[in-house]
Amino acid sequence: MTMIAERASLVPMRSIFLALTLIVAAWAADDVSGDWNYVMSGGPNGDTPALMNLKLEGTTVTGSFDFGGRKLTISQGSFENGVLKMTVKRDRPEGGAATYAMTAKVTGDSMEGTTTTDFMGGPATAPWKAKRKK
């Protein structure tokens, strides 16, 4: 086999390897499953940290937040095109429940978003961030 023929036979293999590498990298970047270190900024008591656990099945996201022993369940979760959306409810001490609508843009092992809830008759929004726990 000539040197030109040898190089020509490597081109398709390199292309296949590159395509498979890109597919695996894209799949890994689009999987939000796992544990995340979450922090909501600007609350009445300062920053609020939690461990966020997510599970992705198709485009549906389930999971929970653990605020040092107090757990809140994620509902109505979805992840599409790099955007995470979910709802979290918690009981209020004075009665009733607070519902938090959360969205975030996910980039690799980090995400940044906002949380919106009803507070004293009007909307309240706070920023939050999370980094994948390693």
C-alpha positions as CSV (number, residue, x, y, z in Angstrom):
1,M,0.0,0.0,0.0
2,T,1.3,3.4,-0.9
3,M,1.7,6.2,1.7
4,I,-1.2,8.1,0.0
5,A,-3.4,5.1,0.2
6,E,-2.6,4.6,3.9
7,R,-3.4,8.2,4.7
8,A,-6.6,8.0,2.7
9,S,-7.7,5.0,4.7
10,L,-7.1,6.9,8.0
11,V,-9.4,9.8,7.0
12,P,-12.7,7.9,7.4
13,M,-11.5,6.4,10.7
14,R,-10.5,9.8,12.1
15,S,-13.9,11.2,11.0
16,I,-15.8,8.4,12.7
17,F,-13.7,8.8,15.9
18,L,-14.3,12.6,15.9
19,A,-18.0,12.2,15.3
20,L,-18.3,9.6,18.2
21,T,-16.3,11.9,20.5
22,L,-18.5,14.9,19.8
23,I,-21.7,12.8,20.3
24,V,-20.4,11.5,23.7
25,A,-19.3,15.0,24.8
26,A,-22.7,16.5,23.8
27,W,-24.6,13.7,25.6
28,A,-22.5,14.2,28.8
29,A,-23.0,18.0,28.7
30,D,-26.7,17.5,28.4
31,D,-27.1,15.2,31.4
32,V,-28.0,17.2,34.5
33,S,-28.3,14.0,36.6
34,G,-26.3,13.9,39.8
35,D,-25.6,16.0,42.9
36,W,-25.1,19.8,42.6
37,N,-24.0,22.4,45.2
38,Y,-26.8,25.0,45.1
39,V,-26.7,28.5,46.5
40,M,-29.6,31.0,46.3
41,S,-28.4,34.6,46.8
42,G,-30.2,37.6,48.4
43,G,-32.6,35.9,50.7
44,P,-33.8,37.6,53.9
45,N,-31.2,35.5,55.8
46,G,-28.4,35.9,53.3
47,D,-27.2,33.1,50.9
48,T,-29.1,29.8,51.1
49,P,-27.0,26.7,50.3
50,A,-28.4,23.2,49.6
51,L,-27.5,20.0,48.0
52,M,-29.6,19.6,44.8
53,N,-30.0,16.1,43.4
54,L,-31.3,15.8,39.9
55,K,-32.3,12.8,37.7
56,L,-32.9,13.2,34.0
57,E,-35.1,10.8,32.0
58,G,-35.7,12.0,28.5
59,T,-36.5,15.6,29.1
60,T,-38.2,15.1,32.5
61,V,-36.3,16.1,35.6
62,T,-37.0,14.8,39.1
63,G,-35.1,15.2,42.3
64,S,-34.9,17.1,45.6
65,F,-33.1,19.8,47.6
66,D,-31.6,19.0,50.9
67,F,-31.3,22.1,53.2
68,G,-29.3,20.4,55.9
69,G,-31.9,17.8,56.7
70,R,-35.0,19.6,55.4
71,K,-35.9,18.1,52.0
72,L,-38.0,19.6,49.3
73,T,-39.1,17.7,46.2
74,I,-38.8,18.9,42.7
75,S,-41.9,18.7,40.5
76,Q,-42.7,19.7,37.0
77,G,-39.0,19.5,36.0
78,S,-37.8,19.6,32.5
79,F,-34.5,20.0,30.7
80,E,-34.3,21.0,27.0
81,N,-31.8,22.9,24.9
82,G,-29.6,23.6,27.9
83,V,-32.4,25.1,30.0
84,L,-33.6,23.6,33.3
85,K,-37.1,24.4,34.5
86,M,-38.6,23.1,37.8
87,T,-41.0,23.8,40.6
88,V,-40.4,23.4,44.3
89,K,-43.0,23.7,47.0
90,R,-42.5,24.2,50.8
91,D,-44.8,24.7,53.7
92,R,-44.8,28.1,55.2
93,P,-44.5,28.4,59.0
94,E,-47.6,30.7,59.1
95,G,-49.6,28.2,57.1
96,G,-50.1,27.6,53.4
97,A,-47.3,26.8,50.9
98,A,-44.8,28.7,48.9
99,T,-44.3,27.7,45.3
100,Y,-41.0,28.5,43.6
101,A,-40.7,28.5,39.8
102,M,-37.0,28.0,38.9
103,T,-35.2,28.3,35.7
104,A,-31.5,28.0,34.8
105,K,-29.1,27.9,31.9
106,V,-26.8,24.9,32.2
107,T,-23.3,25.1,30.9
108,G,-21.2,22.0,31.5
109,D,-20.8,21.5,35.3
110,S,-22.4,24.8,36.3
111,M,-25.8,26.5,36.0
112,E,-27.2,30.0,36.8
113,G,-30.8,30.9,37.1
114,T,-33.6,32.6,38.9
115,T,-36.3,31.6,41.4
116,T,-39.6,33.4,41.4
117,T,-42.3,33.1,44.1
118,D,-45.2,35.1,45.5
119,F,-44.2,37.1,48.5
120,M,-46.6,39.4,50.4
121,G,-48.9,39.6,47.4
122,G,-46.3,40.3,44.8
123,P,-43.6,38.4,42.8
124,A,-40.2,38.1,44.4
125,T,-37.2,36.9,42.3
126,A,-33.8,35.8,43.5
127,P,-30.7,34.6,41.5
128,W,-29.2,31.2,42.1
129,K,-26.2,29.2,41.0
130,A,-25.2,25.5,41.2
131,K,-22.0,23.6,40.5
132,R,-21.8,19.9,39.9
133,K,-20.5,18.1,43.0
134,K,-17.4,16.2,42.2
